[in-house]
Amino acid sequence: MNDSFMLDILGIPSGWQRGEGDWAGVAAAIKRGETVEVIQEVGSTLWQNSLPDNHSLHWDGENLSTIKGRIWISFTQRRFAPESALPKVQWHPRVLWVGIGCEAGTARELIETAIQNVCRGYHLAESAIAGIATIDAKAGEVGLLELCAARNWPLKTFAADILNSVEVPNPSNVVAPKVGTKSVAEAAAICAIELISCTIINNSQDACSTIINNSQDDCSTIINNSQDACSTIINNSQDACSTNSESAGGVGILPAQNRLLVPKQIVRSKNPPLLQGGVKAGSAVTVAVAVCPIEYLG
């Protein structure tokens, strides 16, 4: 069976990535009108508003006795037992921002390996990664740029003073004199999710105002529907961002324990390659991961 049927009926946001699972089996259950359970842990829920009236999806927590399939929507990489009689699939909204700290000349391969090791260790789906964040001094780091280009990940960079203003669980007084901030990977990951959250919320508010203002002369029903949709967007996001313009870049809005999913992990290479002139390339990469309440659709 062509599992594109899943896309057509669910209206899943185009930026979400498909994970592992029995796509044909779940699609078949939906097509037969059988009960399919949806467990959504992250990402926008607005897609649920566009489902057809006769859909057979039900949500986690409902009293279900005849489940014939399951859809997980999360950043977790689940391993489904191949012998299971219940078909399951997983969608991965792009909500993970990976903070990176590395030495000059660090190879793309080492950075990629470090990210993969952290994802495996914490059962994170690489396809849920939205992008990379680091200090602005690394904006031209070749290994980072090559990796981001290859994986279609945006690279967000932040000034040292902004990073230094972020509360992190593992600050380093050793690195601070060298780069101007006590944290790069952890602070950059946190800054990235707040930047994305605030940008999306502000854009949503502007779009909502435009829709409502343009609709006033047309139909009260359109206005009411627009207001409801806008309220849903903003209410779902209100924990991610504050409109306090005095907070530089949104830094410091949320408690650190609610923003950082994986504290800094250091991955080292025993045999770093040699650069021109016989100088060894960077041999260590620091990785931290933060989860954003709003998926990245860029």
Summary of the structure (lengths in Angstrom):
residues: 298
radius of gyration: 21.7
end to end distance: 30.0
largest distance: 71.5
contacts: 974
relative contact order: 0.16
helix: 39%
strand: 22%
